[in-house]
């Protein structure tokens, strides 16, 4: 007798990574708790850092890159007047310098707010030697631990905003929203150098990845008791969506291309017809029995939609052959206002 329930785990768990463990260890914790056969994440957090880690399970790993490039938000605690070799509290102290300005908390806050324009927008940043950036196949921190240092080229990163949350000299707490590739340690170090006293971070917590927020994350104990498994497409809410009937869905499942004239493209504030010249990637959903079932991504090229990144064949066969609702394939996918009517 055929088992009507699938044996896989696909989705996303928002994990509040604790202090002292690696991102890979955190992924392993979630993977085992959810009995998943494959897992990954959307961006590493150092062991010293805590906070939001989006753990992708099963088929959701195919879409992790879509958030890997998203903006991130962090809250960091800073110690001014002390510089360490790693830029954080784990490193050896290499210098201690007195701040020559006014250390009254209110005056110092005004000074910190005054330097923010120098670190906002597109800025040049030199990555720290103690980082996972590869040189000749080895991470830079491996060279640094052996005492070998390099002159690294500056990179352009984008700081969306800076907000000072508290000041208790020589300490301060800062919220940073930034692009992929930004090193908060380097940002803190550069601020300290501009003030002439040096600085290092003592704590770092990630609170946002794109549209995902720490408020929705679970700690380890909660994940082990009952993990909140979000739908696979929760990583790509920014993309416009198309609903397909059985016939067209089967064509995509078999890897076939579909002409735009055979599809009703989205027509909404997120993706109206005038915007389609700039949009080339769409989510596709199959509609047999509500809710809509996520099938993957297609790409628009010269008036033709091509399969780009689809769910695995066994998942597609399940939802196309059986329909119905299934906790692994999207019973928590709400009907979005920008989804089109099914094609008839």
N, C-alpha and C positions, 0 to 999 in steps of 0.2 A: 504493500500500500504506500502511495506516495505521501511523503511528509509535506503538509501544506505550509509549514512555517520554515523560513530560511534559517540557516545555521551561522549567519554572519553578524558582525557588529559594525555598522557604519555610522559615523556621526562625529560630533565635536564636543569635547568636555572642556569647560573653562576651569582651569586649575590654579589655585592660589599657592604658588610654589613657596615652600618655607625656606628659611635661611640655612645655608650649609650644604645643600644638595645640588647636584648638577641638573641641567635641563633634561639630560638623557635619563637620569635616575627618576625624575618626575614623570617623564613619559612612560617609563617602565611600570611605575606605581599605578598609573591610570589604565594602561594596557592590561595589566593583570586583573585589576578590579573589574574591568568591563569584559574580560574574556575575549579580547580582540586578537586577531592574528597578525595585524599590522598596525603600526602607530608612528606618528611623527609630530612635529610642532611647527609653529609659524615664525619662530625667531628665538634664538638662544638667550637665556638669562644666566649671568655668572653665578657661581655658588654663593657669593656675598650678597647678591640681589634677591629680592623677594617679589611676589606679585603675580600678575596675570601671565599665564602661559596657556595658549590655545592648543590643546592636544587633539590631533586629528586621528581618527580610528578608521581602519578599513579603507573604503573608497574615498573618504574625506581627505586622505593624504594626497590625492590627485589635485586638490584645490588649495593646498596649504600655501603654495607660492603666491596666490592672489592676495593673501594677507601678509606674507613675508615682506612685501614691498610697501605695506601701508605705514602711515605715520604712527608713532608711538608717543605715549605720555608717561613721564616718570616723576616721582617725588624723591629728591635727594637731600640728604643732610650733609652739610659742609663744615669743615674745620679750617678756619683761616689762620695763617701764620705758621703752618706746618706742611712741609712737602715730603711725600714719600716716593719711593722708586716705582711703585705700581700705580700711583694716583689714587689709591684707596687705603683703607685702614689695615689691610693685610700686609702692606709693603713696609720695608725698612725706612725709617726716617732719614732723609738725606739733608734736610736743612730746616732751621727754625729762624724766622725773621719777624721782627716786631712791625706791626702796622703803625705807620707814622701819622695817620689821620685821627679824627675824633672817634672814640670808641663808644660814645653814648649810643644806645641801641636805636633810638629814633634817627639820630644823625647818620649812623652807619647804614640804616635801612635806606635813607635817602641817597646815600652814596652808591649803594648797590643798585637801586633803581636807576640811578644816573648812568651806570655803565651798561645797562640792558640793551640800548640801541646798538652798541658795538657788537653784540652777540645775537642779534635778531635778524631774520631774513636769511639770505644766502651768505654763508661765511666760509672761510677757508680753515680747515682743521687738520692738524697733524695727528694721525692715529697713535695711540700709546704703544710702546714696545711690548708691554705685557698685554697682548691681544692675540686673538686666534687668526689674524690675517696671515696668509701663507706666503712664504718666500722659499723658492726652490723646493716646494712640497712640504715644508716644515712650518709650523706656526711660529710667529715671532716670539711668543713667550718662551719657547724652547731655547732660542738663541739667547734671549735676555737672561735666562737662568744660568746659562753657561758663561755669562759676562760679555757676550758679543752683542754690540749695539750697532744700529744702522741709522743713517740720516734718511728719514722717511719723507716722501713727498706729501704735501698738503692736499687734501681733498675738499671738494665743495659739498657742504651739507646745508640743510635748511632748518632753521629754528623757527617754528611757527609762533610760539609765544613763550615768555618767561614771566613767572609770577612768584614773588617772594612771599612765603606763607608765614614765616616768623624769623625773628632775629634775637639772639641772646649772645652777644659778642663773647668769644670769637667763633660762635656757631651760628648757622643760619639754615633755614629749610627752603628749598626752591622747587617749584613745579616747572617742568620743561615739556613742551610738545615739539617733536622734531621728526625729521625724515629718517628713513632707513639709513644705516651706516653712521649715525651720529654716536660719538663716544662721550658719555656724560662725564667720565673721568677727565678727558681732555678739555671739555668745556669748563669744568671746575678749575682745573690747573691754569688754564688761560686767564680766567677771571682773577685768580690769585696773583698771577704775574702782573696783570694790569694794575692791581692795587699795590704791588711792590712787596707783598708779604708771603706770597705763595698760598696754596690751599690744597686740600685733598677731600674726597668724599668719605664719609663714615658709614653711610647707609644709602641704599638705592632700592626703590620700589616701583615696579611698572603697574600703572593703573588703567591704561587703555592701549588697545591694538586696533587701529581703524575704528570701527563702530562697536567693538566689543569692550566691555567694562568690567573692572575688578568687582563691582557690586554683584555681578552675576556669577562669580567664580565660587568654587567649593574648595574647602580645605581637605587635606588628606583623609581625615576620619570620615568626613561626609561622603567623599567619593567611594570609599571602601564599603560604606553602608548602602548607599543608593546614589549612583552617579547620575547626574542630569545630562542625558545624551541629547544634544541639539542636532537638528537635521543637517545633512551634508551640505545643503545649499545655504546654511547660515553664514558661511564664510564669504559668500558672493552676493549679498543683498543689493549691491550697487549696480548690478547688471540688469538690463531689461529682459523680460521673459516672454516666451511664446508658448501657448498651449496647443498641443497637437491631438488630432484624433487618432484612432487606432491605425488607419492606413498609412498616414504620414509618419507616425511614430515607428512603425515597422520598417519603413524605408531608411530612417536614420539608424535604427538598430542594426540593419544589415550593411551599414557603412555607405549608403547611397547619398548622393547630393540631391538637394531639393531646390527648385527654382523659386525665387521670391514670389512670383505670380501665383504660386500654389499655396502660399502662406499668408495669413493675416498678421502683418507685423504690428508690434505694439504701437499704440497711439495714446500717449499720456504725457504728463509733465516730465517724467523721467526719460521718455524716449518718443518724442513725436516725430512725424514724418520729416520735418525739416532738420532734425538732428541725426537722421539715419546716415547722412553722408560721413559723420564722424564716428558712428558706432559700428563696430565690426564683429562684436562678440555678444551672443545672446544665450540666456539659459533656455532650455526646452523642458517642457513638462508634458506628461501623458495624462489625458483625462478620460477615464472610463467610469470609475466610481470615485466620488469626492473623498478625500482631498486630491489635488493634483499631485502626480508623482514625478519627482525630479529625475531626468534622464541624463543630463550633462550639459555641455556647451557646444555651440555650433558657431562657425565663423562665416561672415558675409564677404564674398569675393565676386565682384563683377555680376551682381544680381543673382548669385547662387549661394545657398547655405551649405557649408561643408561640415561634417562632424569634426569637432576639434578635440574634445576630451569627454568621453562618455563613461557612464557607469559600466562596471564589468558586465560581460555577456550574461552570466547567470542571474545578475540582479535585473537586467533588462528583460530577460525571458520571464522572470518571476512576475514582474509588474505588468508586462504586456499580456501574459498568458492567464494570470489569475485575477489581476486587478485587486479590488478590495483595499483594506487598510492593514498596515503592518507597522509595528513600532520601530522597526529598523529602517523603514524606507519613507518616513515622512508623515506620520499621523499628526505631527506638530507643525507641519507646513501650513500656515494660514493662507487663505485665498487672498492674494494681494490685489489691490485696486488697479494695478497696472497690467494684470494678466488679461490677455484678450479672450474673446469667446472661442470655443472650440470650432475647428473647421468642419463643415458638413459637405 
